[in-house]
Amino acid sequence: MSSNPLDVGCLRLFALTARHQNLTRAAAALGMTQPALSYRIRQIEELLGVRLFHRRHRGLTLTREGEALQRAVRQGLEQIDEAVQSIRSRAATPVVRLITDFAFATFRLMPLMARFRREHPEIDVQIVATQSLLPGLENENDLAILFGNRVDMGGQARLLVPERVTTVCAPGFRDRFGPFDHPRRLLDMPLIHLEGDDGSRWFTWQSWLAAAGVTDLATVGSLSFNTYTLALQAAQSGQGVALGWRGLVDDLLAAGVLVPACDLTLETDRGYWLVQHKSPPPETDLVARSLARDMQVGS
């Protein structure tokens, strides 16, 4: 018996012949002549060193070896066909990779992506969320939404959401401990911090209170969480007061699950910026233009 393996073409010939159990019908389905198919089947049998079919007057029947090969070939070809279809589908669907931080992805981006996918099902947008967002990530991805100022981002960046920060808490918390008519009153409350805050990049409680004119920053009862999602959940459950970035907490404020703790909102020249390559492919540019349209600056 030859040690040469059977190629996929031979296996497809065998599989179709085994299904029809008739050389004439199988040859017609394959676009071959009956003698040519019969010759190829004999070659396969010689290669394996066994008979795969019993030749009958009215057709073919599988031998025990033929039945075993048919089961294996059917399963293998189905897996190959599924893989090929999946590859073709991915190749036909443009993929745009977008990276941003967890908070922006959760509270602002995902609702917009649901709308974009309904409008453009032909484009696959892959959202990559990370805790550490620094300029330069756009070089490894098609698009990046980064936090900082224009100097950090460069001239190609587009401002999506400016930094406008207020203080938020649960309605019951404000009813019980408020009103907070001055930011100084917040020093008597548990303040919810985000671990790893970098005051040079965005507001922390210390920098926000200092900008609000509160110089005595001794606080008690502070809480810390390592994600903004957890920080806001703590605020919703009445555990204290958190900083609320407009553009991220807007839906929670509109739903009434969070309320402003005091009426002061502070602004900076920082914000979330959309950064992309200078000459993006059409699908990447479409995603970028859609995001810029849906995130009105100053909204």
Rosetta blueprint (number, residue, H / E / L):
1 M L
2 S L
3 S L
4 N L
5 P L
6 L L
7 D L
8 V H
9 G H
10 C H
11 L H
12 R H
13 L H
14 F H
15 A H
16 L H
17 T H
18 A H
19 R H
20 H H
21 Q L
22 N L
23 L H
24 T H
25 R H
26 A H
27 A H
28 A H
29 A H
30 L H
31 G L
32 M L
33 T L
34 Q H
35 P H
36 A H
37 L H
38 S H
39 Y H
40 R H
41 I H
42 R H
43 Q H
44 I H
45 E H
46 E H
47 L H
48 L H
49 G L
50 V L
51 R L
52 L L
53 F E
54 H E
55 R E
56 R E
57 H L
58 R L
59 G E
60 L E
61 T E
62 L E
63 T L
64 R H
65 E H
66 G H
67 E H
68 A H
69 L H
70 Q H
71 R H
72 A H
73 V H
74 R H
75 Q H
76 G H
77 L H
78 E H
79 Q H
80 I H
81 D H
82 E H
83 A H
84 V H
85 Q H
86 S H
87 I H
88 R H
89 S H
90 R H
91 A H
92 A H
93 T L
94 P L
95 V E
96 V E
97 R E
98 L E
99 I E
100 T E
101 D E
102 F H
103 A H
104 F H
105 A H
106 T H
107 F H
108 R H
109 L H
110 M H
111 P H
112 L H
113 M H
114 A H
115 R H
116 F H
117 R H
118 R H
119 E H
120 H L
121 P L
122 E L
123 I L
124 D E
125 V E
126 Q E
127 I E
128 V E
129 A E
130 T E
131 Q L
132 S L
133 L L
134 L L
135 P L
136 G L
137 L H
138 E H
139 N H
140 E L
141 N L
142 D L
143 L E
144 A E
145 I E
146 L E
147 F E
148 G E
149 N L
150 R H
151 V H
152 D H
153 M H
154 G L
155 G L
156 Q L
157 A L
158 R E
159 L E
160 L E
161 V E
162 P E
163 E E
164 R E
165 V E
166 T E
167 T E
168 V E
169 C E
170 A L
171 P H
172 G H
173 F H
174 R H
175 D H
176 R H
177 F H
178 G L
179 P L
180 F L
181 D L
182 H L
183 P H
184 R H
185 R H
186 L H
187 L H
188 D H
189 M L
190 P L
191 L E
192 I E
193 H E
194 L E
195 E L
196 G L
197 D L
198 D L
199 G L
200 S L
201 R L
202 W L
203 F L
204 T L
205 W H
206 Q H
207 S H
208 W H
209 L H
210 A H
211 A H
212 A L
213 G L
214 V L
215 T L
216 D L
217 L L
218 A L
219 T L
220 V L
221 G L
222 S L
223 L E
224 S E
225 F E
226 N L
227 T L
228 Y H
229 T H
230 L H
231 A H
232 L H
233 Q H
234 A H
235 A H
236 Q H
237 S L
238 G L
239 Q L
240 G L
241 V E
242 A E
243 L E
244 G E
245 W E
246 R L
247 G L
248 L L
249 V L
250 D H
251 D H
252 L H
253 L H
254 A H
255 A H
256 G L
257 V L
258 L L
259 V E
260 P E
261 A L
262 C L
263 D L
264 L L
265 T L
266 L E
267 E E
268 T E
269 D E
270 R E
271 G E
272 Y E
273 W E
274 L E
275 V E
276 Q E
277 H L
278 K L
279 S L
280 P L
281 P L
282 P H
283 E H
284 T H
285 D H
286 L H
287 V H
288 A H
289 R H
290 S H
291 L H
292 A H
293 R H
294 D H
295 M L
296 Q L
297 V L
298 G L
299 S L
